[in-house]
């Protein structure tokens, strides 16, 4: 494809240098190949323009820049644009010939529940005989092949490459977590969603969005997208206070789901156990017995059922798939052992997430709840005391520790949490490994140890760099020490 063909898509763009042939678009100079267009992204810490020599050495023939007076190095062309993110949103899907238009794509947005809902949906579509792709927080799955992720929703360049690869491998249905960051930054531009799911909206990411109103506004963009075209469905949690605003953006078929309020799909006669849960799906009165537990998972199941129904999956297939679904890594994940107490690892890292998992723990145990948690550094400070307050309210023992402190002082993060703990007695152990060992040391028969915040993550981000750290591995080590 010629550089001029991309330039025609952007009325404000101009070419400096020759009209060269482009074989690919790349933002990482280490991955540049022959005849690529190198995208000079400007971030808060890194400026892509600094990596032009490296990109050229690997074969780049042109660069994309949003610097008005940018002059490319000799023998290299440049495409100059006014707004980098908006330009990428137009040219990248075009370059890859809109692969999402040739598959059924379901987008899931919301503060909590995206990952579990996506895995439940994947299970249903697999059971129905489809070849399924998944893009989310934990991994990217193309059929059964797994690839690592850096963001819940990849940037527009990586996303379009992934979708093109999925199409080449004959994927029929793509289930995708869609973050508020992705919607604000046009990462899902060019994706033709056949359905969009709204799980819930609670406080998170205010460091990025500034206000809860801006956060909600970002979420509504997915429903603006899905409202364009025929055979589209919006699936909305009617129990969430933001449902009305989400529905205002839906100009397509709508399916609501709820536990408390009136809705198209409802869960009734809910019974939660430590190893699973039962409920009836109304109005069909279908009985479901699942291996996951928690009221939050009732909502996740309802969302996946609604999306499957919108795609005309038979009720018996949906029931069979959900009843065979086991769990998602790091989502209310039980650490199996012969210890007389339970240990649960969960990704809960928002006030609402903490509340949900601890309320579930209270429903399934007669013993104490021992909670270990921290808060991420370089993120929304205002949620830290809220999480502290909820941990204090729903736990018998609270141990605060580091999460991913990043460049922040871990002690300052803990100070912010402490301000919400009130009169609650707590232990403060900055070292996360030591905190987990201490929690399990305190456990007695019938108790539940809740290790919150990192879930599936196998690393910890410190000021000095990233280290290997897996809550599940550490918990197993601590259990063995407890037994001995």
BATORNU-927449 format. One record per residue (C-alpha): residue number from 1; residue in three letters; y, x, z. Coordinates in steps of 0.25 Angstrom, whole numbers. Example, Ala and Ser with C-alpha at 12.3 -4.5 7.8 and 13.67 -1.06 7.14 Angstrom:
2
resi=1&resn=ALA&py=-18&px=49&pz=31
resi=2&resn=SER&py=-4&px=55&pz=29
END
This chain:
484
resi=1&resn=UNK&py=0&px=0&pz=0
resi=2&resn=UNK&py=14&px=5&pz=-4
resi=3&resn=UNK&py=24&px=7&pz=7
resi=4&resn=UNK&py=34&px=-2&pz=-1
resi=5&resn=UNK&py=24&px=-13&pz=0
resi=6&resn=UNK&py=26&px=-13&pz=15
resi=7&resn=UNK&py=41&px=-11&pz=14
resi=8&resn=UNK&py=42&px=-24&pz=6
resi=9&resn=UNK&py=36&px=-32&pz=18
resi=10&resn=UNK&py=48&px=-27&pz=26
resi=11&resn=UNK&py=62&px=-31&pz=20
resi=12&resn=UNK&py=69&px=-21&pz=29
resi=13&resn=UNK&py=60&px=-9&pz=26
resi=14&resn=UNK&py=63&px=3&pz=18
resi=15&resn=UNK&py=55&px=14&pz=12
resi=16&resn=UNK&py=59&px=29&pz=14
resi=17&resn=UNK&py=52&px=38&pz=4
resi=18&resn=UNK&py=41&px=35&pz=-6
resi=19&resn=UNK&py=33&px=22&pz=-7
resi=20&resn=UNK&py=20&px=27&pz=-3
resi=21&resn=UNK&py=6&px=21&pz=-2
resi=22&resn=UNK&py=2&px=17&pz=12
resi=23&resn=UNK&py=-13&px=17&pz=16
resi=24&resn=UNK&py=-11&px=13&pz=31
resi=25&resn=UNK&py=-1&px=10&pz=42
resi=26&resn=UNK&py=-2&px=18&pz=55
resi=27&resn=UNK&py=6&px=20&pz=68
resi=28&resn=UNK&py=-2&px=31&pz=74
resi=29&resn=UNK&py=0&px=44&pz=68
resi=30&resn=UNK&py=-13&px=49&pz=72
resi=31&resn=UNK&py=-20&px=38&pz=64
resi=32&resn=UNK&py=-12&px=40&pz=51
resi=33&resn=UNK&py=-20&px=42&pz=38
resi=34&resn=UNK&py=-16&px=45&pz=24
resi=35&resn=UNK&py=-5&px=37&pz=18
resi=36&resn=UNK&py=-2&px=29&pz=30
resi=37&resn=UNK&py=11&px=23&pz=34
resi=38&resn=UNK&py=14&px=28&pz=48
resi=39&resn=UNK&py=21&px=19&pz=58
resi=40&resn=UNK&py=32&px=25&pz=66
resi=41&resn=UNK&py=31&px=17&pz=79
resi=42&resn=UNK&py=42&px=19&pz=89
resi=43&resn=UNK&py=37&px=17&pz=103
resi=44&resn=UNK&py=43&px=19&pz=117
resi=45&resn=UNK&py=36&px=32&pz=118
resi=46&resn=UNK&py=32&px=37&pz=104
resi=47&resn=UNK&py=40&px=36&pz=91
resi=48&resn=UNK&py=30&px=36&pz=79
resi=49&resn=UNK&py=41&px=44&pz=71
resi=50&resn=UNK&py=37&px=56&pz=79
resi=51&resn=UNK&py=23&px=55&pz=73
resi=52&resn=UNK&py=26&px=55&pz=58
resi=53&resn=UNK&py=22&px=69&pz=56
resi=54&resn=UNK&py=9&px=67&pz=61
resi=55&resn=UNK&py=7&px=54&pz=53
resi=56&resn=UNK&py=12&px=61&pz=40
resi=57&resn=UNK&py=2&px=73&pz=43
resi=58&resn=UNK&py=-9&px=62&pz=43
resi=59&resn=UNK&py=-5&px=56&pz=30
resi=60&resn=UNK&py=6&px=46&pz=33
resi=61&resn=UNK&py=14&px=43&pz=20
resi=62&resn=UNK&py=25&px=34&pz=26
resi=63&resn=UNK&py=30&px=30&pz=40
resi=64&resn=UNK&py=35&px=17&pz=45
resi=65&resn=UNK&py=48&px=18&pz=53
resi=66&resn=UNK&py=58&px=8&pz=60
resi=67&resn=UNK&py=69&px=19&pz=61
resi=68&resn=UNK&py=80&px=15&pz=51
resi=69&resn=UNK&py=84&px=29&pz=47
resi=70&resn=UNK&py=70&px=36&pz=47
resi=71&resn=UNK&py=68&px=46&pz=37
resi=72&resn=UNK&py=53&px=50&pz=35
resi=73&resn=UNK&py=48&px=64&pz=33
resi=74&resn=UNK&py=47&px=70&pz=19
resi=75&resn=UNK&py=37&px=64&pz=10
resi=76&resn=UNK&py=34&px=52&pz=19
resi=77&resn=UNK&py=39&px=38&pz=17
resi=78&resn=UNK&py=45&px=28&pz=27
resi=79&resn=UNK&py=45&px=13&pz=28
resi=80&resn=UNK&py=57&px=10&pz=37
resi=81&resn=UNK&py=58&px=-4&pz=44
resi=82&resn=UNK&py=67&px=-11&pz=54
resi=83&resn=UNK&py=57&px=-15&pz=64
resi=84&resn=UNK&py=43&px=-8&pz=66
resi=85&resn=UNK&py=35&px=-18&pz=72
resi=86&resn=UNK&py=40&px=-29&pz=63
resi=87&resn=UNK&py=37&px=-20&pz=51
resi=88&resn=UNK&py=23&px=-17&pz=55
resi=89&resn=UNK&py=20&px=-32&pz=58
resi=90&resn=UNK&py=23&px=-34&pz=43
resi=91&resn=UNK&py=17&px=-22&pz=36
resi=92&resn=UNK&py=5&px=-19&pz=43
resi=93&resn=UNK&py=-2&px=-32&pz=42
resi=94&resn=UNK&py=2&px=-32&pz=27
resi=95&resn=UNK&py=-4&px=-18&pz=25
resi=96&resn=UNK&py=-17&px=-23&pz=31
resi=97&resn=UNK&py=-17&px=-36&pz=23
resi=98&resn=UNK&py=-17&px=-45&pz=35
resi=99&resn=UNK&py=-31&px=-43&pz=40
resi=100&resn=UNK&py=-30&px=-54&pz=51
resi=101&resn=UNK&py=-28&px=-64&pz=40
resi=102&resn=UNK&py=-42&px=-63&pz=36
resi=103&resn=UNK&py=-48&px=-65&pz=50
resi=104&resn=UNK&py=-47&px=-75&pz=61
resi=105&resn=UNK&py=-38&px=-69&pz=71
resi=106&resn=UNK&py=-36&px=-75&pz=85
resi=107&resn=UNK&py=-25&px=-69&pz=94
resi=108&resn=UNK&py=-25&px=-70&pz=109
resi=109&resn=UNK&py=-12&px=-68&pz=117
resi=110&resn=UNK&py=-9&px=-70&pz=132
resi=111&resn=UNK&py=-7&px=-62&pz=144
resi=112&resn=UNK&py=-22&px=-63&pz=149
resi=113&resn=UNK&py=-35&px=-67&pz=143
resi=114&resn=UNK&py=-33&px=-61&pz=129
resi=115&resn=UNK&py=-44&px=-51&pz=130
resi=116&resn=UNK&py=-55&px=-61&pz=136
resi=117&resn=UNK&py=-51&px=-72&pz=127
resi=118&resn=UNK&py=-53&px=-63&pz=115
resi=119&resn=UNK&py=-66&px=-58&pz=119
resi=120&resn=UNK&py=-71&px=-72&pz=121
resi=121&resn=UNK&py=-66&px=-76&pz=108
resi=122&resn=UNK&py=-73&px=-64&pz=101
resi=123&resn=UNK&py=-86&px=-68&pz=108
resi=124&resn=UNK&py=-85&px=-82&pz=102
resi=125&resn=UNK&py=-82&px=-78&pz=88
resi=126&resn=UNK&py=-93&px=-68&pz=88
resi=127&resn=UNK&py=-102&px=-79&pz=93
resi=128&resn=UNK&py=-98&px=-88&pz=82
resi=129&resn=UNK&py=-102&px=-77&pz=72
resi=130&resn=UNK&py=-88&px=-70&pz=68
resi=131&resn=UNK&py=-85&px=-56&pz=67
resi=132&resn=UNK&py=-74&px=-54&pz=77
resi=133&resn=UNK&py=-63&px=-43&pz=80
resi=134&resn=UNK&py=-56&px=-42&pz=93
resi=135&resn=UNK&py=-43&px=-35&pz=96
resi=136&resn=UNK&py=-39&px=-34&pz=111
resi=137&resn=UNK&py=-36&px=-27&pz=123
resi=138&resn=UNK&py=-49&px=-21&pz=126
resi=139&resn=UNK&py=-53&px=-17&pz=111
resi=140&resn=UNK&py=-54&px=-21&pz=97
resi=141&resn=UNK&py=-67&px=-26&pz=92
resi=142&resn=UNK&py=-71&px=-27&pz=77
resi=143&resn=UNK&py=-84&px=-34&pz=78
resi=144&resn=UNK&py=-91&px=-25&pz=88
resi=145&resn=UNK&py=-83&px=-13&pz=86
resi=146&resn=UNK&py=-73&px=-9&pz=97
resi=147&resn=UNK&py=-60&px=-2&pz=95
resi=148&resn=UNK&py=-50&px=2&pz=106
resi=149&resn=UNK&py=-37&px=-4&pz=108
resi=150&resn=UNK&py=-23&px=1&pz=113
resi=151&resn=UNK&py=-16&px=-13&pz=114
resi=152&resn=UNK&py=-21&px=-27&pz=116
resi=153&resn=UNK&py=-15&px=-30&pz=102
resi=154&resn=UNK&py=-14&px=-17&pz=92
resi=155&resn=UNK&py=-1&px=-14&pz=85
resi=156&resn=UNK&py=0&px=-21&pz=71
resi=157&resn=UNK&py=-5&px=-8&pz=64
resi=158&resn=UNK&py=-17&px=-7&pz=72
resi=159&resn=UNK&py=-20&px=-22&pz=73
resi=160&resn=UNK&py=-19&px=-23&pz=58
resi=161&resn=UNK&py=-29&px=-11&pz=56
resi=162&resn=UNK&py=-39&px=-18&pz=66
resi=163&resn=UNK&py=-38&px=-31&pz=59
resi=164&resn=UNK&py=-40&px=-25&pz=45
resi=165&resn=UNK&py=-52&px=-17&pz=51
resi=166&resn=UNK&py=-57&px=-30&pz=57
resi=167&resn=UNK&py=-56&px=-37&pz=43
resi=168&resn=UNK&py=-63&px=-26&pz=36
resi=169&resn=UNK&py=-75&px=-27&pz=46
resi=170&resn=UNK&py=-75&px=-42&pz=43
resi=171&resn=UNK&py=-70&px=-47&pz=56
resi=172&resn=UNK&py=-68&px=-62&pz=56
resi=173&resn=UNK&py=-61&px=-66&pz=69
resi=174&resn=UNK&py=-51&px=-57&pz=77
resi=175&resn=UNK&py=-48&px=-60&pz=91
resi=176&resn=UNK&py=-35&px=-53&pz=95
resi=177&resn=UNK&py=-28&px=-51&pz=108
resi=178&resn=UNK&py=-13&px=-52&pz=105
resi=179&resn=UNK&py=-4&px=-46&pz=115
resi=180&resn=UNK&py=11&px=-50&pz=118
resi=181&resn=UNK&py=15&px=-35&pz=114
resi=182&resn=UNK&py=7&px=-37&pz=100
resi=183&resn=UNK&py=15&px=-50&pz=98
resi=184&resn=UNK&py=28&px=-44&pz=101
resi=185&resn=UNK&py=26&px=-32&pz=93
resi=186&resn=UNK&py=20&px=-39&pz=80
resi=187&resn=UNK&py=7&px=-32&pz=82
resi=188&resn=UNK&py=-1&px=-45&pz=77
resi=189&resn=UNK&py=8&px=-47&pz=65
resi=190&resn=UNK&py=0&px=-51&pz=53
resi=191&resn=UNK&py=-11&px=-56&pz=61
resi=192&resn=UNK&py=-15&px=-70&pz=57
resi=193&resn=UNK&py=-20&px=-77&pz=70
resi=194&resn=UNK&py=-29&px=-89&pz=68
resi=195&resn=UNK&py=-28&px=-92&pz=83
resi=196&resn=UNK&py=-19&px=-87&pz=95
resi=197&resn=UNK&py=-23&px=-89&pz=109
resi=198&resn=UNK&py=-13&px=-89&pz=121
resi=199&resn=UNK&py=-20&px=-86&pz=134
resi=200&resn=UNK&py=-9&px=-85&pz=144
resi=201&resn=UNK&py=4&px=-79&pz=148
resi=202&resn=UNK&py=7&px=-72&pz=161
resi=203&resn=UNK&py=16&px=-60&pz=165
resi=204&resn=UNK&py=13&px=-47&pz=157
resi=205&resn=UNK&py=19&px=-37&pz=148
resi=206&resn=UNK&py=34&px=-40&pz=153
resi=207&resn=UNK&py=36&px=-25&pz=151
resi=208&resn=UNK&py=35&px=-28&pz=136
resi=209&resn=UNK&py=40&px=-42&pz=135
resi=210&resn=UNK&py=51&px=-42&pz=146
resi=211&resn=UNK&py=49&px=-57&pz=149
resi=212&resn=UNK&py=38&px=-67&pz=150
resi=213&resn=UNK&py=45&px=-75&pz=140
resi=214&resn=UNK&py=45&px=-63&pz=130
resi=215&resn=UNK&py=30&px=-61&pz=133
resi=216&resn=UNK&py=27&px=-76&pz=130
resi=217&resn=UNK&py=35&px=-75&pz=117
resi=218&resn=UNK&py=27&px=-64&pz=112
resi=219&resn=UNK&py=14&px=-72&pz=115
resi=220&resn=UNK&py=20&px=-84&pz=107
resi=221&resn=UNK&py=21&px=-75&pz=94
resi=222&resn=UNK&py=5&px=-76&pz=92
resi=223&resn=UNK&py=6&px=-91&pz=92
resi=224&resn=UNK&py=18&px=-90&pz=82
resi=225&resn=UNK&py=8&px=-82&pz=73
resi=226&resn=UNK&py=-4&px=-91&pz=74
resi=227&resn=UNK&py=5&px=-103&pz=71
resi=228&resn=UNK&py=7&px=-99&pz=57
resi=229&resn=UNK&py=-4&px=-104&pz=47
resi=230&resn=UNK&py=-16&px=-113&pz=47
resi=231&resn=UNK&py=-28&px=-113&pz=56
resi=232&resn=UNK&py=-21&px=-107&pz=68
resi=233&resn=UNK&py=-24&px=-110&pz=82
resi=234&resn=UNK&py=-16&px=-107&pz=95
resi=235&resn=UNK&py=-24&px=-107&pz=108
resi=236&resn=UNK&py=-16&px=-108&pz=121
resi=237&resn=UNK&py=-19&px=-108&pz=136
resi=238&resn=UNK&py=-12&px=-121&pz=140
resi=239&resn=UNK&py=-13&px=-117&pz=155
resi=240&resn=UNK&py=-3&px=-106&pz=152
resi=241&resn=UNK&py=12&px=-109&pz=155
resi=242&resn=UNK&py=15&px=-102&pz=142
resi=243&resn=UNK&py=6&px=-111&pz=133
resi=244&resn=UNK&py=18&px=-121&pz=130
resi=245&resn=UNK&py=26&px=-109&pz=124
resi=246&resn=UNK&py=14&px=-104&pz=116
resi=247&resn=UNK&py=11&px=-117&pz=111
resi=248&resn=UNK&py=25&px=-119&pz=106
resi=249&resn=UNK&py=22&px=-107&pz=96
resi=250&resn=UNK&py=9&px=-114&pz=91
resi=251&resn=UNK&py=10&px=-121&pz=78
resi=252&resn=UNK&py=-5&px=-122&pz=75
resi=253&resn=UNK&py=-17&px=-128&pz=81
resi=254&resn=UNK&py=-17&px=-126&pz=96
resi=255&resn=UNK&py=-28&px=-126&pz=107
resi=256&resn=UNK&py=-25&px=-126&pz=121
resi=257&resn=UNK&py=-34&px=-122&pz=133
resi=258&resn=UNK&py=-32&px=-123&pz=148
resi=259&resn=UNK&py=-39&px=-125&pz=161
resi=260&resn=UNK&py=-28&px=-132&pz=168
resi=261&resn=UNK&py=-20&px=-140&pz=158
resi=262&resn=UNK&py=-23&px=-149&pz=146
resi=263&resn=UNK&py=-28&px=-141&pz=134
resi=264&resn=UNK&py=-37&px=-142&pz=122
resi=265&resn=UNK&py=-47&px=-134&pz=129
resi=266&resn=UNK&py=-50&px=-134&pz=144
resi=267&resn=UNK&py=-59&px=-127&pz=154
resi=268&resn=UNK&py=-64&px=-137&pz=165
resi=269&resn=UNK&py=-73&px=-135&pz=177
resi=270&resn=UNK&py=-71&px=-120&pz=177
resi=271&resn=UNK&py=-81&px=-113&pz=187
resi=272&resn=UNK&py=-79&px=-98&pz=189
resi=273&resn=UNK&py=-89&px=-88&pz=194
resi=274&resn=UNK&py=-90&px=-73&pz=196
resi=275&resn=UNK&py=-99&px=-72&pz=184
resi=276&resn=UNK&py=-93&px=-82&pz=175
resi=277&resn=UNK&py=-87&px=-96&pz=174
resi=278&resn=UNK&py=-90&px=-110&pz=169
resi=279&resn=UNK&py=-81&px=-121&pz=163
resi=280&resn=UNK&py=-81&px=-133&pz=153
resi=281&resn=UNK&py=-73&px=-133&pz=141
resi=282&resn=UNK&py=-65&px=-145&pz=138
resi=283&resn=UNK&py=-64&px=-154&pz=131
resi=284&resn=UNK&py=-78&px=-151&pz=125
resi=285&resn=UNK&py=-84&px=-149&pz=139
resi=286&resn=UNK&py=-91&px=-137&pz=135
resi=287&resn=UNK&py=-97&px=-129&pz=147
resi=288&resn=UNK&py=-95&px=-114&pz=147
resi=289&resn=UNK&py=-101&px=-104&pz=156
resi=290&resn=UNK&py=-95&px=-90&pz=154
resi=291&resn=UNK&py=-98&px=-76&pz=160
resi=292&resn=UNK&py=-83&px=-73&pz=163
resi=293&resn=UNK&py=-75&px=-79&pz=174
resi=294&resn=UNK&py=-61&px=-83&pz=178
resi=295&resn=UNK&py=-51&px=-94&pz=175
resi=296&resn=UNK&py=-44&px=-84&pz=165
resi=297&resn=UNK&py=-57&px=-83&pz=157
resi=298&resn=UNK&py=-58&px=-98&pz=156
resi=299&resn=UNK&py=-45&px=-98&pz=149
resi=300&resn=UNK&py=-50&px=-86&pz=140
resi=301&resn=UNK&py=-62&px=-94&pz=137
resi=302&resn=UNK&py=-54&px=-106&pz=133
resi=303&resn=UNK&py=-45&px=-98&pz=124
resi=304&resn=UNK&py=-57&px=-92&pz=117
resi=305&resn=UNK&py=-63&px=-106&pz=115
resi=306&resn=UNK&py=-51&px=-112&pz=110
resi=307&resn=UNK&py=-49&px=-101&pz=99
resi=308&resn=UNK&py=-64&px=-102&pz=96
resi=309&resn=UNK&py=-63&px=-117&pz=94
resi=310&resn=UNK&py=-50&px=-115&pz=85
resi=311&resn=UNK&py=-59&px=-106&pz=76
resi=312&resn=UNK&py=-70&px=-117&pz=76
resi=313&resn=UNK&py=-80&px=-109&pz=84
resi=314&resn=UNK&py=-91&px=-119&pz=89
resi=315&resn=UNK&py=-91&px=-123&pz=103
resi=316&resn=UNK&py=-106&px=-118&pz=106
resi=317&resn=UNK&py=-102&px=-104&pz=100
resi=318&resn=UNK&py=-90&px=-103&pz=109
resi=319&resn=UNK&py=-98&px=-107&pz=121
resi=320&resn=UNK&py=-109&px=-97&pz=118
resi=321&resn=UNK&py=-99&px=-86&pz=116
resi=322&resn=UNK&py=-91&px=-88&pz=129
resi=323&resn=UNK&py=-104&px=-90&pz=137
resi=324&resn=UNK&py=-109&px=-77&pz=132
resi=325&resn=UNK&py=-95&px=-70&pz=134
resi=326&resn=UNK&py=-96&px=-59&pz=145
resi=327&resn=UNK&py=-83&px=-52&pz=148
resi=328&resn=UNK&py=-72&px=-44&pz=143
resi=329&resn=UNK&py=-70&px=-29&pz=148
resi=330&resn=UNK&py=-61&px=-29&pz=160
resi=331&resn=UNK&py=-59&px=-44&pz=160
resi=332&resn=UNK&py=-64&px=-49&pz=174
resi=333&resn=UNK&py=-75&px=-39&pz=171
resi=334&resn=UNK&py=-86&px=-38&pz=182
resi=335&resn=UNK&py=-91&px=-24&pz=186
resi=336&resn=UNK&py=-105&px=-27&pz=188
resi=337&resn=UNK&py=-112&px=-20&pz=200
resi=338&resn=UNK&py=-121&px=-23&pz=212
resi=339&resn=UNK&py=-109&px=-22&pz=222
resi=340&resn=UNK&py=-108&px=-35&pz=230
resi=341&resn=UNK&py=-94&px=-37&pz=225
resi=342&resn=UNK&py=-88&px=-39&pz=211
resi=343&resn=UNK&py=-78&px=-30&pz=204
resi=344&resn=UNK&py=-70&px=-36&pz=192
resi=345&resn=UNK&py=-61&px=-28&pz=182
resi=346&resn=UNK&py=-50&px=-35&pz=175
resi=347&resn=UNK&py=-39&px=-32&pz=166
resi=348&resn=UNK&py=-29&px=-41&pz=174
resi=349&resn=UNK&py=-16&px=-34&pz=173
resi=350&resn=UNK&py=-6&px=-46&pz=174
resi=351&resn=UNK&py=-2&px=-55&pz=185
resi=352&resn=UNK&py=-10&px=-67&pz=179
resi=353&resn=UNK&py=-22&px=-58&pz=176
resi=354&resn=UNK&py=-23&px=-53&pz=190
resi=355&resn=UNK&py=-22&px=-68&pz=195
resi=356&resn=UNK&py=-32&px=-73&pz=186
resi=357&resn=UNK&py=-43&px=-63&pz=189
resi=358&resn=UNK&py=-41&px=-63&pz=204
resi=359&resn=UNK&py=-41&px=-78&pz=205
resi=360&resn=UNK&py=-54&px=-77&pz=197
resi=361&resn=UNK&py=-59&px=-67&pz=207
resi=362&resn=UNK&py=-56&px=-76&pz=219
resi=363&resn=UNK&py=-64&px=-87&pz=212
resi=364&resn=UNK&py=-76&px=-79&pz=211
resi=365&resn=UNK&py=-77&px=-72&pz=224
resi=366&resn=UNK&py=-78&px=-75&pz=239
resi=367&resn=UNK&py=-75&px=-61&pz=243
resi=368&resn=UNK&py=-62&px=-52&pz=242
resi=369&resn=UNK&py=-54&px=-49&pz=229
resi=370&resn=UNK&py=-51&px=-34&pz=229
resi=371&resn=UNK&py=-41&px=-32&pz=218
resi=372&resn=UNK&py=-37&px=-18&pz=211
resi=373&resn=UNK&py=-26&px=-18&pz=201
resi=374&resn=UNK&py=-13&px=-11&pz=196
resi=375&resn=UNK&py=-3&px=-13&pz=186
resi=376&resn=UNK&py=0&px=-6&pz=173
resi=377&resn=UNK&py=11&px=4&pz=172
resi=378&resn=UNK&py=23&px=3&pz=162
resi=379&resn=UNK&py=21&px=-12&pz=161
resi=380&resn=UNK&py=27&px=-25&pz=167
resi=381&resn=UNK&py=31&px=-21&pz=182
resi=382&resn=UNK&py=34&px=-36&pz=186
resi=383&resn=UNK&py=19&px=-40&pz=185
resi=384&resn=UNK&py=15&px=-30&pz=196
resi=385&resn=UNK&py=19&px=-37&pz=208
resi=386&resn=UNK&py=14&px=-50&pz=202
resi=387&resn=UNK&py=0&px=-44&pz=200
resi=388&resn=UNK&py=1&px=-38&pz=215
resi=389&resn=UNK&py=4&px=-52&pz=220
resi=390&resn=UNK&py=-8&px=-58&pz=213
resi=391&resn=UNK&py=-17&px=-47&pz=217
resi=392&resn=UNK&py=-13&px=-49&pz=231
resi=393&resn=UNK&py=-14&px=-65&pz=231
resi=394&resn=UNK&py=-28&px=-65&pz=224
resi=395&resn=UNK&py=-35&px=-53&pz=230
resi=396&resn=UNK&py=-40&px=-49&pz=244
resi=397&resn=UNK&py=-38&px=-34&pz=242
resi=398&resn=UNK&py=-28&px=-28&pz=232
resi=399&resn=UNK&py=-28&px=-13&pz=228
resi=400&resn=UNK&py=-17&px=-9&pz=218
resi=401&resn=UNK&py=-19&px=2&pz=209
resi=402&resn=UNK&py=-15&px=8&pz=196
resi=403&resn=UNK&py=-18&px=1&pz=183
resi=404&resn=UNK&py=-12&px=9&pz=171
resi=405&resn=UNK&py=1&px=15&pz=177
resi=406&resn=UNK&py=5&px=22&pz=164
resi=407&resn=UNK&py=18&px=29&pz=166
resi=408&resn=UNK&py=22&px=22&pz=178
resi=409&resn=UNK&py=20&px=27&pz=193
resi=410&resn=UNK&py=7&px=20&pz=198
resi=411&resn=UNK&py=13&px=19&pz=212
resi=412&resn=UNK&py=25&px=11&pz=206
resi=413&resn=UNK&py=16&px=1&pz=199
resi=414&resn=UNK&py=9&px=-1&pz=212
resi=415&resn=UNK&py=22&px=-3&pz=220
resi=416&resn=UNK&py=25&px=-14&pz=210
resi=417&resn=UNK&py=12&px=-21&pz=213
resi=418&resn=UNK&py=13&px=-19&pz=228
resi=419&resn=UNK&py=26&px=-27&pz=227
resi=420&resn=UNK&py=18&px=-40&pz=224
resi=421&resn=UNK&py=7&px=-38&pz=234
resi=422&resn=UNK&py=15&px=-44&pz=245
resi=423&resn=UNK&py=8&px=-43&pz=259
resi=424&resn=UNK&py=-6&px=-41&pz=253
resi=425&resn=UNK&py=-13&px=-29&pz=258
resi=426&resn=UNK&py=-17&px=-20&pz=246
resi=427&resn=UNK&py=-21&px=-5&pz=243
resi=428&resn=UNK&py=-14&px=4&pz=234
resi=429&resn=UNK&py=-22&px=14&pz=227
resi=430&resn=UNK&py=-16&px=19&pz=214
resi=431&resn=UNK&py=-28&px=26&pz=209
resi=432&resn=UNK&py=-36&px=15&pz=202
resi=433&resn=UNK&py=-49&px=21&pz=203
resi=434&resn=UNK&py=-47&px=22&pz=218
resi=435&resn=UNK&py=-42&px=8&pz=219
resi=436&resn=UNK&py=-54&px=2&pz=212
resi=437&resn=UNK&py=-64&px=11&pz=221
resi=438&resn=UNK&py=-56&px=5&pz=233
resi=439&resn=UNK&py=-57&px=-9&pz=229
resi=440&resn=UNK&py=-72&px=-8&pz=227
resi=441&resn=UNK&py=-73&px=-1&pz=241
resi=442&resn=UNK&py=-67&px=-13&pz=247
resi=443&resn=UNK&py=-76&px=-23&pz=240
resi=444&resn=UNK&py=-86&px=-31&pz=248
resi=445&resn=UNK&py=-97&px=-41&pz=244
resi=446&resn=UNK&py=-91&px=-53&pz=237
resi=447&resn=UNK&py=-78&px=-46&pz=234
resi=448&resn=UNK&py=-72&px=-44&pz=220
resi=449&resn=UNK&py=-64&px=-32&pz=216
resi=450&resn=UNK&py=-54&px=-35&pz=205
resi=451&resn=UNK&py=-50&px=-22&pz=197
resi=452&resn=UNK&py=-38&px=-27&pz=188
resi=453&resn=UNK&py=-29&px=-22&pz=178
resi=454&resn=UNK&py=-36&px=-13&pz=168
resi=455&resn=UNK&py=-49&px=-21&pz=165
resi=456&resn=UNK&py=-55&px=-15&pz=152
resi=457&resn=UNK&py=-46&px=-3&pz=152
resi=458&resn=UNK&py=-53&px=11&pz=153
resi=459&resn=UNK&py=-41&px=19&pz=155
resi=460&resn=UNK&py=-29&px=21&pz=165
resi=461&resn=UNK&py=-15&px=24&pz=159
resi=462&resn=UNK&py=-8&px=34&pz=169
resi=463&resn=UNK&py=5&px=42&pz=167
resi=464&resn=UNK&py=-4&px=54&pz=165
resi=465&resn=UNK&py=-12&px=48&pz=154
resi=466&resn=UNK&py=-24&px=38&pz=152
resi=467&resn=UNK&py=-37&px=40&pz=159
resi=468&resn=UNK&py=-50&px=33&pz=159
resi=469&resn=UNK&py=-51&px=22&pz=169
resi=470&resn=UNK&py=-60&px=10&pz=169
resi=471&resn=UNK&py=-59&px=0&pz=181
resi=472&resn=UNK&py=-74&px=-4&pz=178
resi=473&resn=UNK&py=-79&px=10&pz=179
resi=474&resn=UNK&py=-71&px=13&pz=191
resi=475&resn=UNK&py=-76&px=0&pz=198
resi=476&resn=UNK&py=-91&px=3&pz=195
resi=477&resn=UNK&py=-89&px=17&pz=201
resi=478&resn=UNK&py=-82&px=11&pz=213
resi=479&resn=UNK&py=-94&px=1&pz=215
resi=480&resn=UNK&py=-104&px=12&pz=214
resi=481&resn=UNK&py=-96&px=19&pz=225
resi=482&resn=UNK&py=-95&px=7&pz=233
resi=483&resn=UNK&py=-110&px=5&pz=232
resi=484&resn=UNK&py=-113&px=19&pz=237
END
